[in-house]
Amino acid sequence: MNVTMLIDSSGSMNQLGSAPLDSINEFIGTLSATGRPFVVNLWHFSDKLMPMGTQSSVDGIKRLDREDYKPQGRTALYDAIGKLLKENTFEPGNTLVILTDGEDTCSRREKASTVKTRLEALQTSGVRVVYLGANQDPLAVADSVGIRESIGYDYSPAGITQIMRQMSASICEIDSGSPSIIDSVP
């Protein structure tokens, strides 16, 4: 399993308290509990893209804390996706998960159309891309940037916990060869 997560760390994520961090830690713990090899590359973004590190079954896992994730700033979603795609290599079978609580508000370098072209090419190459969105129409936002798989979640600590549990279950099912269907969260 090779997963890259791009997690919104704009100021509005503060309203969710420790739930985003707790959910990420639980997500990694779930992958670890399968006993199968995994790598999770973690990135967060607001006005800029920042690495949170890599967690893997080989190197061991480190519980993330508030030093690793400090929500602040605005949502430069297109810039973050563009830079992430430029700085990382994805192979067929990899998964890219994008988690945000809002639409792009301040990108300056990338446009939705450019990001869409890159994400469509990535998916055509065999990389699964999943958009998890709250406080918006996630289907419309995902479609605007060419993402085929999108899920809405309730903007609450319980909502982000639930969507991350669904995502980890989906990734584990796909990795084991079982079909996976993710239902939208109310």
LINBELDA-V900440 format. One record per residue. RES is the residue in three letters. SS is DSSP state (hx for helix, st for strand, lp for the rest). Layout:
RES|SS ; RES|SS
This chain:
MET|lp ; ASN|st ; VAL|st ; THR|st ; MET|st ; LEU|st ; ILE|st ; ASP|st ; SER|lp ; SER|lp ; GLY|hx ; SER|hx ; MET|hx ; ASN|hx ; GLN|hx ; LEU|hx ; GLY|lp ; SER|lp ; ALA|hx ; PRO|hx ; LEU|hx ; ASP|hx ; SER|hx ; ILE|hx ; ASN|hx ; GLU|hx ; PHE|hx ; ILE|hx ; GLY|hx ; THR|hx ; LEU|hx ; SER|hx ; ALA|hx ; THR|lp ; GLY|lp ; ARG|lp ; PRO|lp ; PHE|lp ; VAL|st ; VAL|st ; ASN|st ; LEU|st ; TRP|st ; HIS|st ; PHE|st ; SER|lp ; ASP|lp ; LYS|lp ; LEU|st ; MET|st ; PRO|st ; MET|st ; GLY|st ; THR|st ; GLN|st ; SER|st ; SER|lp ; VAL|lp ; ASP|lp ; GLY|st ; ILE|lp ; LYS|lp ; ARG|lp ; LEU|lp ; ASP|lp ; ARG|lp ; GLU|lp ; ASP|lp ; TYR|lp ; LYS|lp ; PRO|lp ; GLN|lp ; GLY|lp ; ARG|lp ; THR|lp ; ALA|lp ; LEU|hx ; TYR|hx ; ASP|hx ; ALA|hx ; ILE|hx ; GLY|hx ; LYS|hx ; LEU|hx ; LEU|hx ; LYS|hx ; GLU|hx ; ASN|lp ; THR|lp ; PHE|lp ; GLU|lp ; PRO|lp ; GLY|lp ; ASN|lp ; THR|st ; LEU|st ; VAL|st ; ILE|st ; LEU|st ; THR|st ; ASP|lp ; GLY|lp ; GLU|lp ; ASP|lp ; THR|lp ; CYS|lp ; SER|lp ; ARG|lp ; ARG|lp ; GLU|lp ; LYS|lp ; ALA|hx ; SER|hx ; THR|hx ; VAL|hx ; LYS|hx ; THR|hx ; ARG|hx ; LEU|hx ; GLU|hx ; ALA|hx ; LEU|hx ; GLN|hx ; THR|hx ; SER|lp ; GLY|lp ; VAL|lp ; ARG|st ; VAL|st ; VAL|st ; TYR|st ; LEU|st ; GLY|st ; ALA|lp ; ASN|lp ; GLN|lp ; ASP|lp ; PRO|hx ; LEU|hx ; ALA|hx ; VAL|hx ; ALA|hx ; ASP|hx ; SER|hx ; VAL|lp ; GLY|lp ; ILE|lp ; ARG|lp ; GLU|st ; SER|st ; ILE|st ; GLY|st ; TYR|lp ; ASP|lp ; TYR|lp ; SER|lp ; PRO|hx ; ALA|hx ; GLY|hx ; ILE|hx ; THR|hx ; GLN|hx ; ILE|hx ; MET|hx ; ARG|hx ; GLN|hx ; MET|hx ; SER|hx ; ALA|hx ; SER|hx ; ILE|hx ; CYS|hx ; GLU|hx ; ILE|hx ; ASP|hx ; SER|hx ; GLY|lp ; SER|lp ; PRO|lp ; SER|lp ; ILE|lp ; ILE|lp ; ASP|lp ; SER|lp ; VAL|lp ; PRO|lp
